[in-house]
Amino acid sequence: MIDHTGRTINYLRISVTDRCNLRCTYCMPAQGIKLMDHANILTYQEITEFTKIAVSKGVDKVRITGGEPLVRKEITTLIAMLSKIDGIKDLSMTTNGILLEELALPLKNAGLMRVNVSLDTLDKDKYKELTRGGDLGKVIRGLEKASQVGLQPIKINCVVETNRYEPEAMEVTSFANKMGYKIRFIQKMDLVKGTFGIVDGGSGGDCAKCNRLRLTPDGKLKPCLFSDIGIDIKTTGYKEAIEKALEIKPTKGQCNHTGAFYNIGG
């Protein structure tokens, strides 16, 4: 697929839930958020049918996100459905890793190819503070299990204030290098203020090369994370929503007042 600026669009990020088992300080308020009505959340069948249309038009890379995707019931069922779509070359997931130890093998058996795991510090107390209660040990064990079952390459998503040379980030780097994980450094972003940067170790944030569309849990197709544009695939139609997104995808991100990282997936 080619958008109106000539960018090739081949990457679909699907947020399957706005729910999460952590409350990271840079992502969600301490009191939590008003959750979407279950009745408005896309079913696995709807997600699969939309993805089939997207793949038929040129998408070959699909990533499952949240919230935290592993808290959605029977998530392996969706992975199995998507893995059967001919044309997907890269089926991956971004997770905080808390439930990965128990689900890594079922995910692999269902057809998931690899995972990105969020990890900003190796200090268990700082991790607990940053995530408002998270258990670092569960994440480490989840990473080990993912590696054992072959969900590779494993990538670490490390959020930083400015760059990779911050003390916490350097410790995560040493850990990743030791374990054979790849690492990406993501500067803290602000959707409302429109502040973002190019991911160090990845391609995110480079508007000129952006190749992605995002689908929210309630069926809004977003051509840009830093934009209020959201096309309802239920009312517009799957094929038509994709075509419209290509026509109006912003040349450059600005700001977003209608969504958040916990329901778009970052």
URHU-V652163 format. One record per helix or strand of 2 or more residues. SS is the DSSP state (helix for helix, strand for strand). FROM is the first residue (numbers start at 1). TO is the last residue. Records with the same first field share a line. If there is no record, write none. Layout:
SS: FROM-TO ; FROM-TO
//
This chain:
strand: 11-15 ; 61-65 ; 90-95 ; 114-118 ; 155-160 ; 182-187 ; 212-215 ; 220-222 ; 231-232
helix: 38-40 ; 44-56 ; 69-71 ; 75-83 ; 100-110 ; 124-131 ; 136-149 ; 167-179 ; 207-209 ; 233-236 ; 238-248 ; 261-264
//
